[in-house]
Amino acid sequence: MSNATGSLLTPPLTSDEQFNQPNTPIDISGKTAPKPLLARPLSDSESSYFLPSRENGVNDMYLHIGFRAPKGLARRERAALVWTILRMRHPLLMSNVEMRDYDDIQFVLTPPASVAHALEDARNNFDASSRSKDDLIDSFLNGPRTLSNQRLSYLYFSVPDDAGTSLPSPPLTPDPGSAKQLIESYVTCEWIVCATHFLGDGMALHQFANDYFSLFGSSKSDDELEAIMQDEWAMRWKKIPEECSVIPSSMEARFPPVVGGRFRRAVERIDFARNQEKSIGGHAFPRASGKPRHTIVPTVPFDATETTRMLKLCKARGVSISSVMESGAAHASIKSINHNRADLTSFIRMMYSALNMRPYLIANKSLYESYWFLAVGYFNVTLPGFLPSSNVDKTFWHRARSAKDQSSQAAKSRMVVSRSRLMSVERGQRARGWAKEDDAKANGTWQAPPASNKPKSSKPPSIATLGLSLLGNLDGMYKHSTYPDIQLHSLTTGSRQRPGGMLLFAYTFAGKLWVSLGYDENGFEQETIQTFWDNVLSGIREFLLV
């Protein structure tokens, strides 16, 4: 694509062969001078994810999608083009983080000075290979950290080395009435987008994936995608309007303003404290120690026919699949305990989950508005820690309805915004305290606090059995019909964990129910966790596929 003088507007796209060495830094010195830095401070909620991530990338997220595409589309240069376009639309994906002090942490962005800068910066955060899905995910979860303060997002694109080298032979006797004499063959590809958790959340990941495939799988040629890339830079980055907030605002900055003065704030603090007092739970899986963390994510899909049966049953029972999974997780944990430890059976099962806060935020209509920002609140579901001797099926569904009610109350409460605001402050304060302690220990300057003479608290325990990430019907977010030539067939997601981390996922995608368990296999008694996982799957079959 050239202008009137014949000179290239963008540098030639790199060939697929050159993408086989994707991590080689690209020198862009001597080109257009970088533009001034843009910055904004991290909020409390963002800081609570940033500070623990510094050492080894705790909570760094990934989203994997497996898909089949025509060889003509499944090219690394096209993947890099779309990655570049979307990075320019979402400023935080291009940003860095600078930390001066525990309460002075900033997102910092150098706007791309040209299309060449934008393309080359995207390629420096892009890996094109032929590696397997399992290899890529294991490397991200358990290998050296992919992301850093200077790399907040990254894209893996894997396609077979021989993709695009040949097409199948045409039929020996072509049909004169056929609209297409030669059908291009399909190849299987793996796509994994990675981002720090203080950059965004699950909703951002999935919206981004849909936007990516809407461009990648479109009928637009590479020249047309290059034109879009040019337009994005010219519209957003060639001249940044004054007094324009380029870096997306934090969740806290988007909350509706507090009205009512001191009395209102006092009421909110009392409500928050009382709500926290309800977080009662006393069961945790037996831990193991002595080995380094190693996260695995066993994943089981149920076929479309089974999924349809399950969803119909849930609807007839007046609950969602998410509520059923909450009841099922509690049920499975009770069945998996060592019954010699009789004291554990009386403890309440508490499970924590994230709440999408985007519906509660003030919209910010701006040229630079982006869904890439962190917007989660938190709530707990508590269920009894015992099973009855009879009517187990009736009890299971009763607890599913209880889980539904608790989730609904958390989302529909008039205090949901104030609770989230105060929780963000509390999480930020805790994270800063722990970060100071961790740094002091690393520097050899930490001193244990003096022993307290205060009597031990009589409060009930507040221990979570595990975390739940119940994403619902993802087919509502992925507009498969807008990229008909691409077949998205599998999806997995997760994050780098702390030692002893565990998170249960459930969602529907491509017409199937997917259930996965991301956990540190060296952090627990392996037999107990395997029994729990087996019980989760057998419970689904027992109660949903009867």
C-alpha positions in Angstrom: 0.0 0.0 0.0 1.6 3.2 -1.1 0.9 6.9 -1.1 1.0 9.3 -4.1 4.7 9.4 -4.2 5.1 5.7 -4.1 6.7 5.5 -0.6 5.4 3.0 1.9 3.2 4.3 4.6 4.1 1.3 6.8 7.2 -0.9 6.8 6.8 -4.2 5.0 5.2 -6.9 7.0 7.5 -9.5 8.3 7.3 -12.9 6.6 6.0 -15.9 8.5 9.5 -17.4 8.5 11.0 -14.5 10.3 8.3 -14.9 13.0 10.0 -18.1 14.1 12.3 -16.0 16.2 9.7 -13.7 17.8 11.4 -12.4 20.9 14.3 -10.6 19.2 14.1 -6.9 20.2 13.5 -4.5 17.3 15.6 -1.4 17.2 13.4 1.6 16.4 16.0 4.2 17.3 16.6 6.9 14.7 12.9 6.9 13.7 10.3 9.5 14.8 11.1 10.8 18.2 9.0 9.3 21.0 6.1 11.5 22.3 5.9 12.7 25.9 5.0 10.2 28.6 1.4 9.9 29.9 0.7 8.6 33.3 -1.9 8.0 36.0 -1.6 6.5 39.5 -2.8 2.9 40.3 -5.9 2.7 42.4 -6.1 0.7 45.6 -7.6 -2.3 43.8 -5.0 -2.1 41.1 -2.2 -1.8 43.7 -3.6 -4.8 45.5 -2.9 -6.9 42.4 0.3 -5.2 41.4 2.3 -5.4 44.6 2.1 -9.2 45.1 2.8 -9.8 41.4 6.3 -8.2 41.6 8.3 -11.2 42.6 6.9 -14.0 40.4 3.8 -12.8 38.5 1.1 -13.9 40.9 -2.3 -13.5 39.3 -1.0 -12.9 35.8 -3.9 -14.0 33.6 -4.1 -16.0 30.4 -6.9 -16.8 28.0 -6.4 -19.6 25.5 -8.7 -20.2 22.5 -8.2 -23.1 20.2 -9.6 -22.6 16.7 -9.5 -23.9 13.1 -9.0 -21.4 10.3 -8.3 -21.5 6.5 -4.6 -21.6 5.8 -5.0 -18.3 4.0 -6.1 -16.6 7.3 -3.9 -18.5 9.7 -0.8 -16.5 9.1 1.5 -15.0 11.7 1.8 -11.6 10.0 -2.0 -11.2 10.0 -2.1 -12.1 13.7 0.5 -9.4 14.4 -1.4 -6.8 12.4 -4.6 -7.3 14.4 -2.6 -7.3 17.7 -1.2 -3.9 16.7 -4.6 -2.5 15.9 -6.1 -3.5 19.2 -3.2 -2.4 21.3 -3.6 1.1 19.8 -7.3 1.0 20.8 -6.5 0.0 24.4 -3.8 2.2 25.9 -3.2 0.1 29.0 -2.0 -2.8 26.8 0.8 -0.6 25.6 1.7 0.8 29.1 4.4 0.2 31.6 4.3 0.4 35.4 6.7 2.5 37.5 6.9 2.2 41.3 8.5 4.9 43.3 7.0 4.0 46.7 4.3 1.7 48.0 1.7 4.4 47.6 3.3 6.0 44.5 2.8 3.5 41.6 1.9 4.7 38.1 0.9 3.4 34.7 3.2 5.1 32.3 2.6 5.3 28.5 4.8 6.5 25.7 2.3 7.1 22.8 3.4 5.5 19.6 5.2 8.2 17.5 4.3 6.5 14.3 2.6 3.5 12.8 6.1 1.9 12.6 6.6 2.3 16.3 3.1 0.8 17.1 3.7 -2.2 14.8 7.2 -2.9 16.1 6.2 -2.5 19.8 3.4 -5.0 19.2 5.8 -7.4 17.6 8.1 -7.1 20.6 5.2 -8.4 22.7 4.2 -11.2 20.3 5.3 -14.8 20.0 4.7 -16.7 16.9 5.6 -20.4 16.9 4.3 -23.9 16.3 4.3 -24.9 20.0 1.5 -27.0 21.5 -1.2 -25.5 23.7 -0.1 -27.5 26.7 3.5 -26.4 26.3 2.5 -22.8 26.0 0.2 -22.8 29.0 2.6 -24.7 31.2 5.4 -22.3 30.3 3.2 -19.3 31.2 2.0 -20.8 34.4 5.1 -22.5 35.7 8.1 -21.1 33.8 9.9 -17.8 34.1 7.5 -14.9 34.2 6.3 -13.8 30.7 5.1 -10.4 31.8 6.9 -7.7 33.7 6.6 -4.0 34.7 7.7 -3.2 31.1 5.4 -5.8 29.5 1.9 -5.8 30.8 0.4 -7.8 27.9 1.6 -10.5 25.5 0.1 -12.6 22.7 1.0 -16.1 21.7 0.0 -17.4 18.3 0.8 -20.9 17.3 0.2 -22.5 13.9 1.7 -25.6 12.3 5.0 -24.9 10.5 3.6 -26.3 7.2 0.4 -24.2 7.3 -0.1 -22.5 4.0 2.5 -24.5 2.1 0.1 -26.3 0.0 -3.6 -26.7 -0.9 -5.4 -29.9 -1.5 -5.7 -31.0 -5.1 -8.9 -30.0 -6.9 -11.4 -32.8 -7.7 -10.5 -34.8 -10.8 -13.9 -34.0 -12.4 -14.9 -30.5 -11.3 -18.6 -29.8 -11.0 -19.5 -27.1 -13.6 -22.2 -25.8 -11.2 -19.8 -25.5 -8.2 -19.2 -21.9 -7.0 -15.8 -22.9 -5.7 -13.7 -25.4 -7.5 -11.0 -25.5 -4.9 -11.7 -25.6 -1.2 -8.9 -24.3 1.0 -7.9 -26.7 3.8 -8.1 -25.7 7.5 -5.4 -25.8 10.1 -5.6 -25.9 13.9 -4.3 -22.9 15.7 -3.7 -21.9 19.3 -4.2 -18.3 20.5 -3.2 -17.1 24.0 -3.5 -13.6 25.3 -1.8 -12.7 28.6 -2.2 -9.7 30.8 -1.4 -8.7 34.3 -4.5 -8.7 36.6 -4.1 -5.1 37.6 -4.6 -4.3 33.9 -8.0 -5.9 33.6 -10.2 -8.8 34.4 -12.0 -11.7 32.8 -14.6 -9.6 31.1 -11.9 -7.6 29.4 -10.1 -10.8 28.3 -13.2 -12.2 26.7 -14.4 -9.0 25.1 -10.9 -8.5 23.7 -10.8 -12.1 22.3 -14.1 -11.5 20.5 -12.9 -8.2 19.0 -9.6 -9.9 17.9 -11.3 -12.7 16.0 -13.9 -10.2 14.5 -10.9 -8.6 12.8 -8.7 -11.6 12.3 -11.5 -13.8 10.9 -13.1 -11.0 8.8 -13.1 -10.9 5.0 -10.7 -7.9 5.1 -7.5 -8.3 3.3 -4.1 -7.5 4.9 -4.0 -4.3 2.9 -7.4 -3.3 4.4 -6.1 -4.2 7.9 -3.1 -2.0 7.3 -5.4 0.8 6.4 -7.3 0.3 9.7 -4.0 0.4 11.5 -3.1 3.7 9.8 -6.5 5.1 10.7 -6.2 4.1 14.3 -2.9 5.8 14.7 -4.0 8.9 12.9 -7.2 9.2 14.9 -5.9 8.4 18.4 -2.1 9.0 18.5 -1.0 11.4 15.8 -2.3 14.4 17.8 -3.6 13.8 21.3 -6.2 16.3 22.3 -5.3 18.5 25.3 -7.2 17.8 28.5 -8.0 14.3 27.3 -7.7 11.4 29.6 -5.8 8.9 27.5 -5.1 6.1 30.1 -8.5 4.6 31.1 -9.7 5.6 34.6 -9.7 3.1 37.4 -12.9 1.5 38.8 -12.8 3.6 41.9 -12.7 6.8 39.8 -15.8 5.6 37.9 -17.9 4.9 41.0 -20.9 7.3 41.5 -19.9 10.1 43.9 -20.8 9.6 47.6 -23.8 11.7 48.6 -25.0 12.3 52.2 -21.8 13.5 53.9 -20.4 12.1 57.1 -23.6 10.3 58.2 -23.8 8.4 54.9 -20.1 7.4 55.1 -20.6 6.2 58.7 -23.6 4.0 57.6 -21.5 2.6 54.7 -18.6 1.7 57.1 -21.0 -0.1 59.5 -22.7 -2.0 56.7 -19.3 -3.0 55.3 -18.1 -4.3 58.8 -21.3 -6.3 59.3 -21.2 -7.8 55.8 -17.6 -8.9 56.5 -18.7 -10.6 59.7 -20.8 -12.9 57.7 -17.7 -14.3 56.0 -17.6 -17.5 58.1 -15.9 -20.7 56.9 -13.7 -23.2 58.5 -12.7 -25.8 55.9 -9.5 -25.8 53.9 -7.9 -28.7 52.0 -4.9 -30.4 53.7 -1.7 -28.7 52.5 1.6 -30.2 51.5 4.9 -28.4 51.5 8.5 -28.8 50.5 8.1 -28.6 46.7 8.0 -25.6 44.4 4.6 -24.5 43.1 3.4 -26.2 40.0 0.0 -25.3 38.6 -2.1 -27.6 36.5 -5.5 -27.0 35.0 -7.4 -30.2 34.2 -10.3 -29.4 32.0 -13.4 -31.4 31.1 -15.9 -30.4 28.4 -19.4 -31.9 28.3 -20.8 -32.4 24.8 -23.5 -30.2 23.4 -26.3 -32.8 24.0 -25.3 -33.2 27.6 -25.0 -29.5 28.1 -28.5 -28.8 26.7 -29.9 -31.4 29.1 -28.2 -29.8 32.0 -29.2 -26.3 31.2 -32.9 -27.4 30.7 -32.8 -29.0 34.1 -31.3 -26.0 35.8 -34.0 -23.8 34.2 -36.7 -26.1 35.4 -35.3 -26.0 38.9 -35.1 -22.2 38.9 -31.3 -21.9 39.1 -28.3 -21.2 36.9 -25.4 -23.5 36.1 -23.3 -21.2 38.2 -25.4 -21.8 41.3 -25.4 -25.5 40.7 -21.6 -25.4 40.5 -21.4 -23.6 43.9 -23.6 -26.3 45.4 -21.6 -29.0 43.6 -18.2 -27.6 44.8 -19.4 -27.7 48.5 -20.9 -31.1 48.0 -17.7 -32.5 46.5 -15.5 -31.0 49.2 -17.6 -32.6 51.9 -17.4 -36.0 50.2 -13.6 -35.7 49.7 -12.6 -35.1 53.3 -10.9 -37.8 55.4 -13.7 -38.9 57.6 -11.3 -39.7 60.4 -11.1 -35.9 60.8 -14.6 -35.8 62.2 -14.2 -32.2 63.4 -14.0 -30.9 59.9 -17.5 -32.0 59.0 -19.1 -29.3 61.1 -17.4 -26.4 59.4 -19.2 -24.2 57.0 -18.0 -24.2 53.4 -17.2 -20.7 52.3 -16.3 -20.0 48.6 -15.2 -16.7 47.3 -16.0 -15.3 43.9 -15.6 -12.1 41.9 -18.4 -9.7 41.0 -18.4 -7.8 37.8 -18.7 -4.1 38.8 -19.0 -2.6 35.3 -22.8 -2.2 35.4 -22.4 0.0 38.5 -19.8 2.4 37.0 -20.3 5.9 35.4 -19.8 5.7 31.6 -16.9 7.7 30.2 -17.5 8.5 26.6 -14.1 9.3 25.3 -12.0 8.7 22.2 -9.7 6.7 24.3 -12.4 4.8 26.3 -11.5 1.2 26.7 -12.9 -1.9 28.5 -9.3 -2.8 29.6 -9.4 -1.8 33.2 -9.9 -3.8 36.5 -13.5 -3.7 37.6 -14.2 -6.5 40.1 -15.8 -6.7 43.5 -15.9 -9.7 45.8 -18.5 -11.8 47.6 -18.7 -15.1 49.4 -21.1 -18.0 49.3 -21.5 -20.0 52.4 -23.1 -23.4 52.5 -23.4 -26.1 55.2 -20.5 -28.5 55.7 -22.4 -31.7 56.1 -24.5 -34.1 54.0 -27.8 -35.5 55.2 -28.3 -39.3 55.5 -31.2 -39.1 53.1 -32.8 -36.8 50.5 -29.3 -35.9 49.1 -30.8 -34.8 45.8 -33.3 -32.5 47.4 -30.5 -31.0 49.6 -28.3 -30.4 46.6 -30.9 -28.4 44.8 -31.9 -26.5 47.9 -28.3 -25.4 48.4 -28.1 -24.4 44.7 -31.1 -22.1 45.3 -29.4 -20.8 48.5 -26.2 -20.1 46.5 -28.3 -18.3 43.8 -30.0 -16.1 46.5 -26.6 -15.2 48.1 -25.1 -14.3 44.7 -28.2 -12.2 43.8 -28.2 -10.4 47.1 -24.5 -9.5 46.6 -25.2 -8.1 43.1 -28.5 -6.3 43.8 -27.6 -4.8 47.2 -28.1 -1.1 47.4 -24.7 -1.1 49.2 -22.8 -2.9 46.5 -20.8 0.2 45.4 -19.9 1.3 48.9 -18.9 -2.2 49.9 -16.7 -2.5 46.8 -15.2 1.0 47.4 -14.3 0.1 51.0 -13.0 -3.3 50.1 -10.7 -1.8 47.6 -9.3 0.5 50.3 -8.8 -2.4 52.7 -7.2 -4.6 50.0 -4.8 -1.8 49.1 -3.8 -1.2 52.7 -3.2 -4.9 53.3 -1.2 -5.3 50.1 1.0 -2.4 51.0 1.6 -3.8 54.4 2.5 -7.2 53.1 4.7 -5.8 50.4 6.7 -3.8 52.9 7.1 -6.9 55.0 8.2 -9.0 52.0 10.7 -6.5 50.9 12.1 -6.2 54.4 12.5 -10.0 54.6 14.2 -10.0 51.2 16.6 -7.3 52.4 17.3 -9.0 55.7 15.9 -6.0 57.7 12.6 -7.5 58.8 11.9 -7.7 62.5 9.0 -9.7 64.0 6.5 -7.5 65.8 6.5 -7.9 69.6 4.2 -10.5 71.0 0.8 -9.1 71.8 -0.8 -9.5 75.2 -4.3 -9.1 73.8 -6.6 -12.1 74.2 -7.2 -14.1 71.1 -10.2 -13.2 69.1 -13.3 -15.2 69.7 -14.5 -14.5 66.1 -15.5 -17.5 64.1 -13.0 -18.6 61.4 -13.1 -17.0 58.0 -11.3 -19.6 55.8 -12.3 -20.1 52.2 -12.4 -23.7 50.9 -11.6 -22.5 47.3 -12.2 -19.7 44.8 -14.9 -19.9 42.1 -14.8 -18.3 38.7 -18.2 -18.9 37.2 -18.2 -17.1 33.8 -21.7 -18.1 32.6 -22.6 -18.4 29.0 -19.5 -17.1 27.1 -21.3 -17.8 23.8 -23.2 -14.6 24.6 -19.9 -12.6 24.4 -18.4 -14.4 21.4 -20.2 -13.4 18.2 -19.3 -16.5 16.2 -21.4 -15.4 13.3 -19.2 -12.4 12.6 -16.2 -14.6 11.8 -17.9 -17.6 10.0 -14.7 -18.9 8.4 -13.1 -19.5 11.8 -14.3 -22.3 14.1 -13.6 -21.5 17.8 -13.6 -25.0 19.4 -12.0 -24.8 22.9 -11.3 -22.2 25.6 -9.3 -22.4 28.8 -8.3 -19.7 31.2 -6.4 -19.2 34.5 -3.6 -17.4 36.2 -0.2 -17.8 37.8 -0.9 -18.7 41.4 0.6 -18.5 44.8 1.8 -21.7 46.4 -1.3 -23.6 47.4 -3.7 -21.7 45.1 -6.9 -23.2 43.8 -9.7 -21.9 41.5 -12.6 -23.8 40.0 -13.9 -22.6 36.6 -17.2 -23.3 34.9 -18.6 -21.8 31.7 -20.4 -22.7 28.5 -18.5 -22.1 25.2 -19.1 -23.4 21.7 -22.3 -25.0 23.0 -20.5 -27.1 25.7 -20.2 -26.8 29.4 -16.5 -26.6 30.4 -15.3 -27.3 34.0 -11.7 -26.9 35.0 -9.7 -26.8 38.2 -6.6 -24.7 38.3 -4.5 -25.6 41.4 -1.0 -26.1 42.7 -0.5 -29.8 42.5 2.5 -29.6 45.0 0.6 -27.5 47.5 -2.0 -30.0 48.6 -2.4 -33.6 49.6 -2.7 -35.0 46.1 -5.1 -37.8 46.9 -7.5 -35.4 48.6 -7.6 -33.0 45.6 -7.9 -35.8 43.1 -10.9 -37.1 45.1 -12.4 -33.6 45.2 -12.0 -33.2 41.4 -13.5 -36.7 40.8 -16.4 -35.8 43.1 -17.0 -32.5 41.2 -17.3 -34.4 37.9 -19.3 -37.3 39.3 -21.7 -34.8 41.0 -22.4 -33.1 37.7 -23.3 -36.5 36.2 -25.3 -37.6 39.3 -27.4 -34.5 39.7 -27.5 -33.0 36.2 -27.4 -36.0 33.9 -29.8 -38.3 35.6 
